[in-house]
Amino acid sequence: MNQDPAKAAKARALVASLLFIETGVIVVLALWLIGLTFASDSFEFLPFLGVLLFALLGAGGLAASAIGYRRGKYYGRSPAVLANLIALGVVSYQVEAHLWWVAGPLAALAGATLIAALRAIPTDI
C-alpha cells in the first residue's frame, strides 16, 4: 500500500496532537483530584495515592503514545486505541448517569482520536 509520505505525516501529527490533548485533560483531572482532596473533610491516603498514580501513569502512557505517533513508530498505536476504547466505555456510564456535559465532549474527543489512530499508519516498527 503506497501512501503519500506528507499525507501520512499529517495524519500522524493529528493523532499525536489529539493524544497530547487527552494527556492534558488527564493531568487537569489529576490536579482537580488533588484540589478536591484538600477541600474534603475526610482523607484516605492509599485510595487517593492509587487514583493519582493511575492518572499520572495514564497521562504518561498517552504522552508516550503521542511521541511514538509523531516519530512514526508502531508502539504508540495499540495504547492509543485501547485508551480511547476505554474512554468510550466510560462515556456509556456518563450517559447512564445523565452527565451529558461530560459524555458529549469525552465521546467526541475519544471517537475522533480512535478513528484518527486507526487511520494513521505508522511508517516504522
Number of C-alpha atoms within 10 A of each C-alpha: 2 4 9 7 10 9 11 17 19 13 20 27 20 19 29 27 18 21 30 20 17 23 22 15 14 19 19 14 15 19 15 11 16 14 11 11 15 10 10 8 7 8 11 8 9 9 10 13 12 11 13 18 13 12 20 18 14 18 22 16 18 26 22 20 25 30 21 18 29 20 17 21 18 15 17 25 21 12 16 25 20 12 19 24 16 11 18 20 12 14 22 13 12 18 14 10 10 11 12 13 10 12 20 13 12 20 19 13 17 23 17 14 25 23 13 19 25 13 13 20 18 21 15 9 7
